[in-house]
């Protein structure tokens, strides 16, 4: 159809005076845009987005729910996909999407929230545009009490926004997302719990004040519980929360950051960290090794007056030393190196020296002997924007 030049007349029909004709064109254009990012870009190049937005304004104001649903779905396809569309091509849709969230229809809310999540999964400039459009307060509200079909895209959008600038993260925090997350963490849907942990990992990676805000809530205890007991995909995101929080000691070593690490240890983070070392996932193993390095560095500071590392015993009791020793045979060189560094730095482990490779004293200096054959069997906005007045 596209190669046969059907797209230009279809796009023009979006502005048809006949709502039924326009809605059929919306459906067709939405399907084309949803096929592939290259098709999406061809639709955008035909100036379809402004016409679709005008259609949505029209049918929503008239209370026509079916075309409003179809139009919102089509709009989500016009902003979806990787690589993302250019900001200039989709920015006019952002204020409209914020308005659509206010409609009392779960299908419209869900598709609008998905569209905002697609837009927020990009560069900071895109995220800032979404934040300034006034979508955040309504998204937070929907995450708290909206229909189940809306909560997942809502928390996804919120999480993506908090992966942007510190200002965007603060904008979301200012609207009370942390108060909503405990309930979301208890969701029966694994994907929703995963998104909640991702949101917190972005806060933990934010400014010291943002991390302090997170630590002063019941959320760390709930995260550790997810880290220890949930499905693997949720455990991974919970692990990022712990690792990002512990990274604060590397960024700004001192009593404050050490206290954050101590709180996480007190809540029981070591056992699930050790368990994650045994997973067949090199990315998570490296993340946990880095987190443990920061943890042990903080433990060394906390026990400096007594000449001990306050976390060494807990690591041993959780069989962490055994897990680290096993990683010395890991095929990934980075995993191996990080494990060896931890053992040698904090647990006194040293590679055993092969006596047969030691230099032998001779009258003329030192000479290396040949190694004996192995034994058999050896083997990581400023002020909140006011929500625009809008009424369909």
Number of C-alpha atoms within 10 A of each C-alpha: 7 11 6 6 9 10 20 16 11 21 23 15 20 28 19 14 10 10 17 11 14 22 24 16 23 29 17 16 27 24 17 22 24 22 12 15 20 16 17 23 17 17 23 20 12 16 14 24 23 16 17 26 19 15 23 26 17 16 19 20 13 11 12 13 16 13 22 24 23 20 29 27 23 25 27 25 24 30 30 23 19 12 9 19 20 12 15 8 17 18 18 13 22 24 18 19 26 26 22 27 23 18 16 9 14 16 21 24 29 26 27 28 31 25 26 32 26 21 27 26 22 19 15 18 13 21 24 18 18 25 27 21 20 21 29 27 20 19 27 25 16 24 23 18 11 18 15 16 13 23 24 26 26 32 30 26 28 30 26 24 33 29 24 21 17 19 20 25 25 21 24 24 20 14 16 13 23 20 15 17 24 18 12 21 20 14 16 9 12 16 14 22 29 26 26 29 29 26 27 29 26 23 29 26 22 23 15 17 12 17 21 17 14 19 17 9 13 13 18 22 17 18 29 25 17 24 29 22 12 17 13 16 14 23 24 21 24 31 29 24 26 28 25 23 30 26 23 23 22 18 11 12 15 14 13 14 24 24 15 20 27 20 15 20 18 12 15 17 22 26 18 21 27 22 17 25 23 16 12 9 11 17 14 21 25 21 22 26 26 22 25 24 22 24 27 23 22 27 21 20 18 20 13 12 9 10 10 14 20 20 21 17 13 16 21 14 12 16 15 21 21 13 18 23 16 14 21 17 13 15 10 12 12 14 25 20 16 21 28 20 17 21 18 13 14 17 16 8 14 11 7 6 8 9 12 12 13 14 12 12 10 8 5 6 8 11 12 11 12 10 11 10 6 8 7 6 5 5 5 16 15 10 10 18 15 11 16 13 7 10 10 14
